[in-house]
Amino acid sequence: MADGRYILTLSCRDAAGIVAAVAGFIAARDGFILESTQFGDPSTEQFFLRMDFRAGPGTPDRASLEALFGAEVADRFAMRWRLHDAERRPRLMIMVSREGHCLNDLLHRARVGTLAVDIAGVVSNHEDFRDLVEWRGIPYHHLPVTGSTRRAQEERIRELVGELRVDVVALARYMQILGPELTRDLSGRAINIHHSFLPSFKGAKPYHQAYERGVKLIGATAHYVTDTLDEGPIIEQEVIRVDHAHSPRELMALGQDIECVVLARALKYHCEQRVLLNGNKTVVFR
């Protein structure tokens, strides 16, 4: 007999009968469906589903449930699928440099429970936030990086991901470009946050650049990390309206607030298994 809750996520070529087959399988194993969301993408002819269900007295254990689902349903539709333990809190590693607004926000949300994660550790290329992090009883790993030490530093990050059993990594204003080996290792489980201006301003002092151009919207984008800088599949975005009266300092303060909210939302969606990859895009079941 299984206990607790599971979340089933899947994608496959769209076809008739998928939802009925999945729901029927769960019902036949004494499962009780709590939430079910699905989407068929007409442009790719792909189907996506997330089903949250509670195990009943007659539900097999997880290993048996996975074996049965694979044989009876998944193989028939050539599904890409996973069965997640909904009661297990994901382990989060936070990476940060010298801007601490997103770090502070995630530490607070994890402490009060609005972000259901266990913070396994914080990695930084600077010492700025050691006292803040260790005061909360969280390990702080100072891994400075230069051009000559980057490879060794990233190898240590990979080691920490394994040693700390990390499920997801948040680049909370970590101002270093990850190398291709590390981005491949973290594919689908590393989330970055950055400003999102219309038009876009790259390089130093983006808020000052935006001020000089008189932008009317500022925002933030959270996306999965890939080896192409800031072009990974987008998970969440937000914007607010600004005007000529906002100084560069005020624009930065507003932008940092949005960055905190957007990163937290993206992590929440990811940790609740609400994000499914659809090529270069995502399907997000909010």
Buried (B, 14 or more C-beta within 10 A) or exposed (E): EBEEBBBBBBBBEBEEEBEEBBBEBBEEBBBEBEEBEBBEBEEBEBBBBBBBBBBBEEBBEBEEBBEBBBEEBBEBBEBBBEBBEBEEEBBBBBBBBEBBBBBBBBBBBBEEEEBBBBBBBBBBBBEBBBEBBEEEEBBBBEBEBEEEEBEEBBEBBEEBBEEBEBBBBBBBBBEBEBBEEBBEBBBBBBBBBBBBBEEEBEEEEBBBBBBEEEBEEBBBBBBBBBBEEBEBBBBBBBBEEBEEEBEBEEBBEBBBBBBBBBBBBBBBBBBBBBBBBBEEEBBBBE
